[in-house]
Amino acid sequence: MLSNNDFPKLETGNWVKGNLHTGELIIGYIESLSNLEGIAKVKIVTSDNQDINGRTIALLTNQLKRLPAANVSNKEQILFLIDLALSTGDEEWFKELSDKLNSMTQLLKEVNA
């Protein structure tokens, strides 16, 4: 969904990137969002400032840009994302990725049978 300024609307769970006021790049996902205040609490997965990796910080929503959803097409990508889901503690995403991996494995078994 697009907002009035033609940027994708930010929602809880979205992967985002942005810059801190000190200039460091961050990539993470939104844990909670206050549209009225324009503040998002972002779990930092990676940053130029390694001291904040794994922490949750509050950022202004206008500092953030929503990242496009990943289009996963092979086993290696899914395994990488499963590791990421485990490291971020995202159980729902882990289950979703595991189901996708199991479906791919089953399809390969059927094709090779």
PyMOL commands that set and color helices and strands:
alter all, ss='L'
color gray80, all
select helices_A, chain A and resi 50-52+61-63+75-88+91-112
alter helices_A, ss='H'
color red, helices_A
select strands_A, chain A and resi 15-19+25-34+39-47+56-60+64-66
alter strands_A, ss='S'
color yellow, strands_A
deselect
rebuild
show_as cartoon
